[in-house]
Amino acid sequence: MGFPDAETEAVRSLDDLRWFVAQAALGGKDVVLSARPGAGAAVRSYRLPLSSIDAR
């Protein structure tokens, strides 16, 4: 998880991910999630355009 054009960090728990996404939404920042669907598979990145929603 991380922000666009920034280094990502590993998700330690679902609570950490939920908190990170909630804080980004409240701050109007997009989030990038990266996942590896299986062993040996390429990493896929997903951008959550949270800056385009009004979360306040």
Buried (B, 14 or more C-beta within 10 A) or exposed (E): BBBEEEEBEEBEEEEEBEEBBEEBBEEEBBBBBEEEEEEEEEEEEEEBEBBEEEEE
